[in-house]
Amino acid sequence: MNKIISYITQNTSISAHQVEATVKLLDDGATIPFISRYRKECTGCLNEVQIQNIAEAYEKAVELEKRKEFIISSIESQDKLTDALKQQIEDCNNADLLEDLYLPYKPKRRTRAEIAKEKGLESLAKIIMAQNNRDLDTSAQKFLNDEVKTIDEALAGASDIIAEWISENGSVRNMIRNSFAKYATISSKVVKGKEEEAENFQNYFDFTSSLSHCGSHRILAMRRGKKLGFLRVSIDIEKDHVIEKMKSRFIKYPNTESAEVIENAIEDSYKRLIKPSIENEFATSSKSEADETAIKLFADNVRQLLFAPPLGKKRILAIDPGFRTGCKVVCLDEQGNLLHNDTIYPTAPRNETATAARKISHMVEVYKIDAIALGNGTASRKTEKFLQSMRFNRDIRVYIVSEDGASIYSASKVARDEFPDKDVTVRGAVSIGRRLLDPLAELVKIDPKSIGVGQYQHDVDQTKLKKSLEFTVESCVNSVGVNVNTASKELLTYISGLGPQTAQNIVNYRQENGDFTNRNQLLKVAKLGAKTYEQCVGFLRIPDAENPLDNTAVHPENYKIVSKMAKDLNCDVQTLINDKAIREQIDIKKYISDEIGIPTLTDIMNELDKPGRDPRKAVQVMKFDESVKQFEDVRPDMILNGIVTNITQFGVFVDIGIKENGLVHISELCDHFIKSPLEVVKIHQHVKVKIKSIDESRRRIALTMKGLDNE
């Protein structure tokens, strides 16, 4: 375990005692949200990202130790394991260097070197490498036999053996690996005859870049082009320098017959064995690094989407706009339950504006609607104009809501189970309305890859992507907390310690027994034992519970501390929550114990100050420019309002109120250099943009945010 702790510490730059405490908690079955929130004293206040990094490094360390055990066992079975080699393997903490150590002993197919050894030429190879023999022909003559008929054949076979020895030399491989790390270039060329099919990859028809400075989006684009058969991609370095270094290592006496054979073997070893292997290694590692960058960016986008401001407990009229098939309209109550659905035709081709207006007015009154959610798809702007022409007897705001992924939800099993007698268009409208009500609760029902943000998410390592997104969604859900009496199974699934089955059991219990009135009732739920209860209960809220702390993030294990605070101040817990003046009298240092320190006590006081607080901000209404309703309306130098809809490594896509989103290249986001667009913008941020240029043939709009007031 000490080696594992040391490995994690080296790879995370987190102190050994923090790593050790975190690993112990993980081994005991604690979840990352639980550790981050409720075990700060143990970990030294590590945040979720740091704990996640420890968990990932722990997993890699365990795999590395397993690989070491396998390699030692494999070499030992060949009777070639020395004490020194075993120590080298045990001390190695780099996967590539570990494989270099194993390479000479790794079982391999019949290589040219193996065939030469079978012909009895290994001793000749050793003679050549010793470089003590001045007459190689005479030496080679001794190795001629039925399988080796000429001196040239003997020398060629010996050269093959030498080439393999060189390729298996760990220091040589590491030297070349270091040269690739510093000087490698990545190049792509279009496959002849594929120019027309590969139009989307025209930036990479003849492209070269330093590998270390090549953006992740470029690497992923080239890899996609290669996978589709449109591009040839290679990674290379100028070989002369490394070849000379290799010669200086192995050639003791230049200008000799042995030196000439070794030189040829070095050239062959590099070209045939080492270079393809190292190139593949760097192709894999550069793809992995590009994946990590893209996955992190995608996860950040998803986090921002899930943290989008909720409108809160309001009655919603939601509209999925359309032309020929009309606009699907649904009315939802404060919990997102479907009350009514209908179809209106306020736009072409039917233009039934009067009938549509009467229906909308009637629904607003009958179902006591507080706000209107309008999908941003086809016919959105024309439907918005229709709604704005209407007059209601109270303030009814229209909010434009992203439809990305709504069709995925509407065709899913979740939607079919919830609305078995409704078609996909009604389900889609419900999803649009619920996104305004509570984006987090609705978006967890959809595969994050399908919610319209990200960059090359279908090209990256899908296992890593899934793991990252699950962590992101879990983090968001637990940061906000959920109402255990209204949360869906899908939302509950992401709560710390719960899974699909336990989440379903909570829903079943609710249906059979009515709402939970206190947190202790969770222990009556099937398969929800003490450990699961410990992990999940702090993230589950019960409004109007018997104990007011049940609607806060205070963990039940700390209720006694809050009760003692209240008792010391001669009041009850509810009064302590309600009266800030009383809370200000508390000296939290009085309540420090062996189990609870300042971090937890500070969290408790913050929670009492704003019980059940929601970290998300208030929702905003976007007003698009009335003069821009379609692509043909945009003109260079126009300054428009927009909403950030997607963030990639190379720039930001902005909805300016028409079907086509504009692109703000990363260089046009601000006046100073930035490494990532995330430094200056967020998903759903309202921004001002200026039209820089318009590509009418490709219907593309280039935008800039430079010189504009964007805070």
Summary of the structure (lengths in Angstrom):
residues: 711
radius of gyration: 33.0
end to end distance: 49.0
largest distance: 108.9
contacts: 2224
relative contact order: 0.07
helix: 54%
strand: 12%
